[in-house]
Amino acid sequence: MTDTRQDAHRPDLKELEELVAESDTGSRHPSGITGRLLVATAICWSLFQLWYASPLPFMFGILVLNDTEARAIHLGFAVFLGFACYPAFRRSPRDRIPLADWAMALVGAFAATYLYTHYRALAERPGQPTDMDLVTAGIGLLLLLETARRTLGPPMVIVATVFIAFTFAGPWMPDAIQHKGASLTKFLQHQWLTTEGVFGVALGVSTGFVFLFVLFGSLLEKAGAGNYIMQMSFALLGHLRGGPAKVAVVSSGLTGLISGSSVSNVVSTGIFTIPMMKRVGLSGVKAGAIETASSVNGQIMPPVMGAAAFLMVEYVGIPYSQIVKHAFLPAIISYIALFYMVHLEAMKAGLEPLKRSMMRPLKERLIRQGLGWSGSIIVICLLYYAILALKAALGDAAPWIIGALALAGYVALIGFAARFPDLKLDDPNDPVIHLYEAWDVARTGFHFLLPIGVLLWCLMVEQMSPGLSAFWATATIIALLVTQQPLFALFRRQGNLGDAVMIGLRDLFDGLNLGARNMIGIAAATATAGIIVGTVTLTGMGLMMTDFVEFISGGNIMLMLILTAFICLILGMGIPTTANYILVATLMAPVIVELGAQAGIPIPLIAVHLFVFYFGIMADVTPPVGLASFAAAAISGENPIRTGLQGTVYSLRTAVLPFLFIFNPQILLIGLEGWADTLLVVAACTVAMLVFSAGTLGWFLTRNRLWESAALLLACFTLFRPGFWLDMIADPYRHEPAAKIFEIAETHPAHARFHFVISGTTIEGDDIRKTVSIPLGDQTTGRARLADSGASFVELGGDVQVGNVRFGSYAKRVGLEPGFKVEEVLVDAKRPSKYWFFLPALALIGLVALLQRRRRTATA
């Protein structure tokens, strides 16, 4: 019998499904032949993306598409489904598609695929558009904006419209942002008939990478991996103090590995965790806020990172594996801090843990946990080295042999899991919750690790492209989805293999359909963001922004960062994270790099782009618009604004990290020397984030006094940025003459950051002097190492100048231009280690802990 007090606040599942549909998949679900047509179209889109990402077109020589053609088809599907699946207004019908929507869907799809259907004709007359070209471009832009309005809401359209207006209003703008403007013909051609606007880099990333990762997550969820993650989280953490809240943190982080949507993450995990958090004693506001903060942070968790990681590959110009490496530590310590915050909230509220299903002695529990973790590590290591050994021994036959062994292992894992009953999550509103043993849960889903392992192996070990890695991972999960039910039926001797096969096929088609519908909004967002990027390239707005932001901030790097963070939060209230990242990265990232260089702070590009991205996702939490907060409030039955404000408090740890990226890139694992250095930095950053959590929540061992919170925050700052204090007493760099640049580059560690000062005159006639930082290659000579960044250096009359700079290279992105003079080289100075400052910081933490422990003992 359920508790009526809980029953009064049970979430309406239908309302939650509608909220997710309006946010992610479209709330129109017609029946009959129309519904089947939409499902068929969505499945065709998924199959097209699988074909495009696979090696099959090149193997068979059929439907080999270039990037522009694929982008056009991708957008054509998105526009058609956008009009078909998303109603125009709240009062528009959900069970049928009006004739006007059919017309706009077909015309929009034609305009979007125009670059594919007329590709040869457009290539034969570049820069000479016909009336048909221009009319199609104009109609296409209008229908794209309407698609964006339906799928993303008005704010994204308003922002794009402002940029379109800026294109034509250039001559009448203030001097700081004035430009000569553009004709309608030039605007339409630039935005629709080239790859500078709508069909640019952002849509290319959506086409090549993002779709398959979204599809992979949808199929993995359909296979039952989401339920498996929740069960494992409850089994491992449910018995701890504040267990359900800790389950929310861990399960949302793991779900973030395969999901890029904050709202669907909140609903899929929060439907279980929020009622249980309320049951153990947390208020509804705090329960919703914890789930919101956990789910939103899923977007910073590699390898998917809500599609931004794939955009960073294009914008930063470094391999995907490096993006994942740099983003890993901040994501982990952010989740550890949130886990600790939940623990502090449980301590403050005096929460009791859920009871285990079986009470074991402490010694036995420790032995079981030790065997579990050590066994997992040993198995992973054995698999890793076994695969490498097979590749070395078998040569070209290795993929076939390894594939056969993987297939046999998969069948064996299914056979092992089939020996045990399927486990389901209990109703979170029931008065008694059954906590399974971790091993009892783990043994039922080892096969779910296979597609995730394939994805990580292809990305991190084989160094395949994200698109090809996602293809092989998706192919693996498709095979799993189709075969797991028949295999379970076979091993359990249940008969009805035909029914089991049909269940698998139905799940596959549902996953293909859901993956495509999840992509409609993302494709519309990236295409609409292309209008903004096209405006920047057409008007030269990027150069104007540097002067404008420098004027507003007075050249102060901290003020400029705060301004950028504020812009990200404001834009993020109305547009999705991916579009927000594209917009701010296009406008502000080059400005931060340039002004930082002029201020003598060599900022790595990845630090700037992660700064922009982190503040973009914060908008999903912050009121008044944070959609994730609204979803959590719908489950908890609380006020969404209060939930969002409390979630913002929990997300402060995420907000402080981006500033640290800029001033201490070691947090991104940049500039570390050896394992000892890495472990020291990782440990210090983890402790610092825990101390920050205690300082901001006002509770460490007991309630903080004001000076204790201040002391904890001071210790946190010192652990995060020990170089701040050392720089006050010793110059971090030794200044060497430019003539030594090749000699120093040759002896500098490979792949390390190399700093030097350049000066020159920009194309606008401004004299500048700035400090830049580039990564060195691993070549034998200093000249070749420098050239790996994309720039050559030449000696002329005793001076060293920048020679050729490769377009799109890292050197180009940090502002190197041909003819700039190298003034001096900055070499790390020999000075005491900055890590000595860790000692007073730890002593300060220890002092606060000692005083609070005495106070707590006296109170008890």
ROVO-696270 format. One record per residue (C-alpha): residue in three letters; x, y, z. Coordinates in steps of 0.25 Angstrom, whole numbers, plus 5000, padded with zeros to 4 digits. Example, Ala and Ser with C-alpha at 12.3 -4.5 7.8 and 13.67 -1.06 7.14 Angstrom:
2
ALA504949825031
SER505549965029
//
This chain:
860
MET500050005000
THR500650134996
ASP500850265004
THR499650355001
ARG500550475004
GLN501550434993
ASP500350394984
ALA499850544984
HIS501150584978
ARG501350474967
PRO501750534954
ASP500850524942
LEU501550434933
LYS500750484921
GLU501150624924
LEU502650594925
GLU502550514912
GLU501950634906
LEU503050724912
VAL504150644906
ALA503450634893
GLU503250784892
SER504750804895
ASP505350684887
THR504550604878
GLY503250684874
SER501950664880
ARG501150634868
HIS500850484867
PRO499750454856
SER499250324854
GLY498950234841
ILE499650254828
THR500150394832
GLY500850334845
ARG501450224837
LEU501950324827
LEU502650404838
VAL503250284844
ALA503750234831
THR504350374828
ALA505050374841
ILE505650234839
CYS506150264825
TRP506850384831
SER507550294841
LEU507850194830
PHE508450304821
GLN509350354832
LEU509850214835
TRP510150194820
TYR510850324819
ALA511750304831
SER512050164827
PRO513150114818
LEU512150044809
PRO511950154799
PHE513450144795
MET513449994795
PHE512249984786
GLY512450114778
ILE510950154780
LEU510450284786
VAL511750344789
LEU511450484794
ASN512350604797
ASP512150684810
THR511250794803
GLU510350684797
ALA510150614810
ARG509950744818
ALA508850774808
ILE508150644809
HIS508250644825
LEU507650784825
GLY506550734816
PHE506150624825
ALA506150724837
VAL505350824831
PHE504250734826
LEU504150664839
GLY504150794846
PHE502950844840
ALA502250704841
CYS502550674855
TYR502550804862
PRO501250884862
ALA501251034858
PHE500551074871
ARG500051024884
ARG498551014878
SER499050944866
PRO498650794864
ARG499450684869
ASP498750564863
ARG498850614848
ILE499750704839
PRO499050824833
LEU499150844818
ALA499950974821
ASP500950894828
TRP501050794817
ALA501350904807
MET502450964816
ALA503050834819
LEU503150794804
VAL503650934799
GLY504650944811
ALA505150804808
PHE505350844793
ALA506050974797
ALA506950904807
THR507350794797
TYR507550894785
LEU509050884787
TYR508950734785
THR507950734773
HIS508650854766
TYR510050834770
ARG510750814757
ALA509950944751
LEU510351024763
ALA511850974762
GLU511851014747
ARG511451164750
PRO512051204763
GLY511751344767
GLN510651354756
PRO509351314763
THR508051304754
ASP506751364759
MET506351214762
ASP507551204771
LEU507251334779
VAL505751304780
THR506051164786
ALA507051224795
GLY506151334800
ILE504951234802
GLY505951134809
LEU506451234819
LEU505051274823
LEU504551134824
LEU505851094832
LEU505551214842
GLU504151154843
THR504651014846
ALA505551074857
ARG504451154863
ARG503551024864
THR504750934869
LEU505551034878
GLY504551144881
PRO504551294877
PRO505951334884
MET506751264873
VAL506051324862
ILE506151464868
VAL507651454870
ALA507751404855
THR506851524850
VAL507651624858
PHE508951574851
ILE508151574837
ALA507751714840
PHE509251754843
THR509651704830
PHE508851814823
ALA508851924833
GLY510451934833
PRO510552074828
TRP509652124838
MET510252054850
PRO511152124861
ASP512552144857
ALA513052034866
ILE512251924858
GLN512051994845
HIS512251924831
LYS511851954817
GLY510651854817
ALA510351754806
SER509351744795
LEU508151644795
THR508751564784
LYS510151554791
PHE509451514805
LEU508551404799
GLN509751344791
HIS510651354803
GLN509651294813
TRP509051184804
LEU509851154792
THR511251134798
THR511751064810
GLU512051204818
GLY510651214824
VAL509551114826
PHE510350994820
GLY511551024828
VAL512450954838
ALA511350944849
LEU510350874840
GLY511550784835
VAL511850744849
SER510350714851
THR510350624838
GLY511650554840
PHE511750534855
VAL510550574864
PHE509450494857
LEU510150364859
PHE510450394874
VAL509050434877
LEU508550304869
PHE509550224877
GLY508950274890
SER507550254886
LEU507850114882
LEU508550084895
GLU507450134903
LYS506450044895
ALA507349924898
GLY507149954913
ALA508550014916
GLY507850134923
ASN507050044933
TYR508349964935
ILE509150094939
MET508050124949
GLN508049994955
MET509549994957
SER509550134963
PHE508450084973
ALA509249964976
LEU510550034978
LEU510050154985
GLY508650144990
HIS509050095004
LEU509950225007
ARG509450345014
GLY508550425005
GLY508750304995
PRO507650344985
ALA508250474983
LYS509650414981
VAL508950314971
ALA508450434963
VAL509850494962
VAL510450364957
SER509350314949
SER509150454942
GLY510650454939
LEU510750314933
THR509450354925
GLY510150474920
LEU511150384914
ILE510150344904
SER509150464904
GLY509350604900
SER507950654905
SER507850714919
VAL506350704919
SER506250564915
ASN507350524925
VAL506550594936
VAL505250524932
SER505850384930
THR506650384943
GLY505850484951
ILE504550404950
PHE505250304960
THR506250384968
ILE505350514971
PRO504250434979
MET505250354986
MET506050474990
LYS504750534996
ARG504450405003
VAL505750405011
GLY505650545015
LEU506150645005
SER505150755001
GLY504550754988
VAL505350884983
LYS506650824987
ALA506250684981
GLY505950754968
ALA507150844968
ILE508050724970
GLU507550644959
THR507550774950
ALA509050804953
SER509350654951
SER508650644938
VAL509150774932
ASN510550734936
GLY510450614927
GLN510750704915
ILE512150724920
MET512450584922
PRO513250524910
PRO513150454901
VAL511850514895
MET511850654902
GLY510550694896
ALA511150704882
ALA512050814886
ALA513250724886
PHE513150704871
LEU512950854868
MET514250874876
VAL515050784867
GLU514650874855
TYR514851004863
VAL516050974871
GLY516750894861
ILE517250774870
PRO516850624869
TYR515650584876
SER516450494886
GLN517150624891
ILE515750694893
VAL515350574902
LYS516650574910
HIS516550724913
ALA515050714917
PHE515250594925
LEU515750644938
PRO514850764940
ALA513650674937
ILE514050574948
ILE514450674959
SER513150744956
TYR512350614958
ILE513150584970
ALA512850724976
LEU511350704974
PHE511450564980
TYR512050634992
MET511050744992
VAL509950644993
HIS510650575005
LEU510750705012
GLU509250735010
ALA508950595015
MET509850625027
LYS509150755030
ALA507750695029
GLY508150575037
LEU507650475026
GLU507650325028
PRO508150225017
LEU507250125011
LYS507349985017
ARG508149885009
SER507449755005
MET508549675012
MET509449725023
ARG510849675022
PRO512049695032
LEU512949815029
LYS514149715026
GLU513349635016
ARG512749765009
LEU514249815007
ILE514649685002
ARG513549684992
GLN513749824987
GLY515249804986
LEU515049684978
GLY514049754969
TRP514849874966
SER516149804964
GLY515549694956
SER514949794947
ILE516249864945
ILE516949734942
VAL515949694932
ILE516049824925
CYS517549824924
LEU517549674919
LEU516549714908
TYR517449834904
TYR518749754903
ALA518049634897
ILE517449714886
LEU518849784883
ALA519549654883
LEU518549594873
LYS518649714864
ALA520149704864
ALA520149554862
LEU519049534852
GLY519249654843
ASP518149684832
ALA517349564838
ALA517249624852
PRO515949704850
TRP515249574846
ILE515849494857
ILE515549594867
GLY514149614862
ALA513849464863
LEU514449464877
ALA513549584881
LEU512349514875
ALA512649384883
GLY512849474896
TYR511549544894
VAL510749414892
ALA511449364905
LEU511149484913
ILE509649474908
GLY509649324912
PHE510249364926
ALA509249474928
ALA508049384924
ARG508349294936
PHE507749404945
PRO506449474945
ASP506249614939
LEU506249724949
LYS505349844949
LEU505349974957
ASP504349984968
ASP503250084969
PRO504050204975
ASN502750244983
ASP502550104990
PRO502850105004
VAL503949995003
ILE505049994993
HIS505849874990
LEU507249894988
TYR507949794980
GLU509349744982
ALA510349814972
TRP510749674966
ASP509349634965
VAL509149754956
ALA510449754949
ARG510349604944
THR509049634936
GLY509649744927
PHE511149724924
HIS510749714909
PHE510349864909
LEU511849894911
LEU512149844898
PRO511649954889
ILE512250054899
GLY513549984898
VAL513549984883
LEU513250134883
LEU514350164893
TRP515350074886
CYS515150134872
LEU515250274877
MET516350264887
VAL517250144883
GLU517050134868
GLN516950294867
MET515750274856
SER514950394853
PRO513750424862
GLY512850384850
LEU513450254847
SER513550214862
ALA512150254864
PHE511750164852
TRP512450044857
ALA511850064871
THR510450084865
ALA510649954857
THR510949884869
ILE509749934877
ILE508849904865
ALA509349754865
LEU509149744880
LEU507749804879
VAL507349714869
THR507949584875
GLN507849604890
GLN506349564891
PRO506449434882
LEU507749394890
PHE507049414903
ALA505849334899
LEU506849224893
PHE507649214906
ARG506449214915
ARG505749114906
GLN504549194905
GLY504149164891
ASN503449274882
LEU504749314875
GLY503949384864
ASP503249474875
ALA504649504881
VAL505249544867
MET504049634865
ILE504249694878
GLY505649724874
LEU505349784861
ARG504249864867
ASP505249924877
LEU506149954866
PHE505150024857
ASP504750104870
GLY506150144873
LEU506450184858
ASN505150274859
LEU505450334872
GLY506850364868
ALA506450434856
ARG505350514863
ASN506350554874
MET507250614863
ILE506250704857
GLY506450814867
ILE507950804867
ALA508050804852
ALA507150934852
ALA508050994862
THR509350974855
ALA508751014842
THR508151144848
ALA509451164855
GLY510151164841
ILE509351294838
ILE510051354849
VAL511351304846
GLY511151344831
THR510851484836
VAL512151494843
THR512951454831
LEU512151534821
THR512251664830
GLY513551644837
MET512851654850
GLY513951574857
LEU514951684856
MET513951784861
MET513651704873
THR515051704877
ASP515051854877
PHE513651864884
VAL513951764895
GLU515351834898
PHE514651964899
ILE513551914908
SER514551834917
GLY515651934917
GLY516551824913
ASN516351754926
ILE516351604924
MET515551574936
LEU514451674932
MET514451624918
LEU514251474923
ILE513151524932
LEU512451594920
THR512651464912
ALA512051374923
PHE510851474924
ILE510651474909
CYS510651314909
LEU509651314920
ILE508751414913
LEU508751344900
GLY508651204906
MET507251244912
GLY506651244899
ILE507551154890
PRO508051014892
THR509450984896
THR510050944883
ALA509551074876
ASN509951154888
TYR511351094887
ILE511451124872
LEU511051264873
VAL511851304885
ALA513051224880
THR513051294867
LEU512851434873
MET513551434886
ALA514651324886
PRO515551394876
VAL515351524884
ILE515851454897
VAL517051394891
GLU517451524884
LEU517251614896
GLY517851514905
ALA519051504896
GLN519151654896
ALA519151654911
GLY520251564912
ILE519451434915
PRO519651324905
ILE518251254906
PRO518151114900
LEU516951114890
ILE516350984896
ALA516251064910
VAL515451174903
HIS514551084896
LEU514251004908
PHE514051134916
VAL512951174906
PHE512351034906
TYR512251024921
PHE511451154922
GLY510551114911
ILE510050984918
MET509851074931
ALA508651134924
ASP507951004925
VAL507951024940
THR507751174942
PRO506451234943
PRO505551284938
VAL505651194926
GLY506451074930
LEU505650954923
ALA506350854932
SER505950924944
PHE504450924939
ALA504550774936
ALA505050744950
ALA504050834957
ALA502950764949
ILE503350634955
SER503550684969
GLY502350774969
GLU503150894974
ASN503251034968
PRO504251034956
ILE504851164959
ARG505251124973
THR505750994968
GLY506551064957
LEU507151164968
GLN507551044977
GLY508150974965
THR508951094961
VAL509551094975
TYR509950944973
SER510450984959
LEU511451084965
ARG512550984964
THR512350974949
ALA512351124948
VAL513651144955
LEU514451044947
PRO514451114933
PHE515151234940
LEU516251134945
PHE516351084930
ILE516851214926
PHE517851244937
ASN518351104940
PRO518251014928
GLN518850904936
ILE517450864940
LEU517250824926
LEU518450744927
ILE519250844919
GLY520750864922
LEU520850744932
GLU522250674933
GLY522150524936
TRP521150444944
ALA521550504958
ASP521250644953
THR519950594947
LEU519550524960
LEU519850644969
VAL519050734960
VAL517850634960
ALA517850614975
ALA518050764978
CYS516850804968
THR515950694974
VAL516250744988
ALA516050894984
MET514750864978
LEU514250784990
VAL514650904999
PHE513951004990
SER512750914991
ALA512850925007
GLY513151075006
THR511951114997
LEU510951025005
GLY511351075018
TRP511650935024
PHE512950855026
LEU512950765038
THR511850855044
ARG511250985040
ASN512251085036
ARG512551215042
LEU512751335032
TRP514251335034
GLU514351185032
SER513651195019
ALA514551305015
ALA515751225019
LEU515251095012
LEU515051184999
LEU516451245000
ALA517051105002
CYS516251054990
PHE516851174981
THR518251134985
LEU518050994982
PHE517451024968
ARG518451134965
PRO519751124973
GLY520551204963
PHE519751334966
TRP520551344979
LEU521851304973
ASP521751404961
MET521651514972
ILE523151484976
ALA523751424964
ASP523551444949
PRO523051314943
TYR523851334930
ARG525251354925
HIS525351454913
GLU526251404902
PRO526551474889
ALA525751434877
ALA527051384870
LYS526951264879
ILE525551214875
PHE525951094867
GLU527051054877
ILE526051064889
ALA524950994881
GLU525850874878
THR526150854893
HIS524750884898
PRO523850764902
ALA523050704890
HIS521550744890
ALA521850844901
ARG521350994900
PHE522351084894
HIS522251234897
PHE522751354890
VAL522451504888
ILE522151554874
SER521951694868
GLY521451744855
THR520351834848
THR518951774845
ILE518251794832
GLU517451904839
GLY518751974841
ASP518851954856
ASP520151924863
ILE520051814873
ARG520951734882
LYS520451604888
THR520951474894
VAL520451344887
SER520551204891
ILE520651084881
PRO520850934883
LEU522150874878
GLY522250754870
ASP523150634872
GLN524050654860
THR525550654862
THR525850804858
GLY525350924865
ARG524850984851
ALA524050854848
ARG523450854862
LEU522950994860
ALA522450964847
ASP521550864852
SER520650974858
GLY520351024844
ALA521351134843
SER522851154837
PHE523851244843
VAL524951314835
GLU526251384839
LEU526351524832
GLY527551614835
GLY527651564849
ASP526151564852
VAL525251454852
GLN523951474845
VAL522651384843
GLY522651324829
ASN521451254823
VAL520351224832
ARG519451104828
PHE517951134826
GLY517151074838
SER518351034845
TYR518551054860
ALA519551164858
LYS518551234849
ARG517451224860
VAL518351284871
GLY518651404862
LEU519951384855
GLU520051464842
PRO521151464831
GLY522151574834
PHE522051584849
LYS523351594856
VAL523751504867
GLU524251594879
GLU524651494889
VAL524451354894
LEU523851324908
VAL524551204915
ASP524051154928
ALA524951214939
LYS525651134949
ARG524951164962
PRO524351094974
SER523250994971
LYS521851064972
TYR521350934979
TRP522050984992
PHE520851074993
PHE519950944995
LEU520550925009
PRO519951055015
ALA518651035008
LEU518550885013
ALA518950945027
LEU517851045026
ILE516750935023
GLY517350855034
LEU517150965044
VAL515750985040
ALA515450835041
LEU516050835055
LEU515250945060
GLN513950895055
ARG514250755060
ARG514450815074
ARG513150895073
ARG512350775067
THR512850685079
ALA512550795089
THR511150815083
ALA510850665083
//
